């Protein structure tokens, strides 16, 4: 027997979850300078199964970009989260090294 599960998109609950997550991050991590929410939830084109894309701009970090991500991942979030964490200097360099990616991130909203 095959089963199909259809999940509806509750934009307001996702928006509230992102806002709460940003507040918690800022409260627990003083190194966070900016929280940028970008991608399909912001552009208005999410589909069932779309994840939330978040970019953190940090004042500093002793860890590599990949190794620092677990420090900031949310628990119990209603959808998947793609998290990117760059130091201020790394993000500034990203503008030159990956302008398309940089543009995608800054086209989002600061929360």
N, C-alpha and C positions, 0 to 999 in steps of 0.2 A: 504494500500500500504506500503510495506517495502522498506526501503532505506538503501543502503550500502554506507558508506563513507570510501574511502581509502586515507590515508595520506601518502605522500612519506617522506622519511627521507633525510633531507638536512644536512649532517654532518658538512659542513663548516659553515652554519649559526648557528648551535648549538655550535660549537667550539668558534665562534666569540662572541656569546651571553655569554658563560661562561667566556671568557677572559674579556669582558667588565664588567660583574658582579663582577669579582674579583677585578678589578681596582677600581670600585665604592665602594665596601666594604672596601678596604684598605684606600681609601681616606676619608671615612666617619666614620670609626671605628678604632681608633688607638690601641685598645686592641687586634685586630686580628694579630696573629703571623704567621699563616699559613692558606692557602686555598687549600684543597686537593679535587681533582675531581676524583671520582672512579666509579666503576660500569660498566654497559653495554656500555655506550658511550665511555668509555676509553678502555675497553677490545676489542672493535670492534664488539660487538654482539647486538647492539640495534635493536629493532623492532619498527614498528609504534606504538606509544603510550608509548614508554619507557621514563621514567623520567630521569632527571639528578640528580646524587647523589653527594652532596657536604658536606664536613666536615670542619668546622672551628675550629682552635685551638686558644683559647683566652688566653691572659695573666692573665685575672681575670674576674670574674662576680659575682655580688651579687644575681643573679637570679638562680633558678633551671635550669637544662638543658632544660626542656620542656618549661619553661616560657621565656627563652631568645630567642627562635627560631623566634618569630614574629618580633623581632628587626632587623633581618637580611634577611628576605624573600624578594626576588625580586618582582617587579611589572612588569606586561606585559612580562613575560618570554615566549619564544615560545613553551616550553613544561613544564610539571610538574617538580617540584623540591622537592627532599627529602633532607632536610637540618638537619645536626647534628652539634651541637656547644658544644664543650668540653673545659674546661679550660686546661691549660698545665698539671696540676697535675691530673685532671680527665683522660686525654688521656694517661698519663703515667701509671695510675692504670688499664686502660682498657687492656693494654698489658698482664697483669696478670689475670684479672678477665674474660675477653672475648677474648682470643687470636685469635680465628677465625675471629671475627668481626674486631679486630685491624688489622689483616693481610689483610683483604679485603680493609680496608681504605688505609693503607700504600702501597698497590699494585697499587694505582692510581698515578696521577701526581699532582705535586704542580703547582698551577697557581697563 
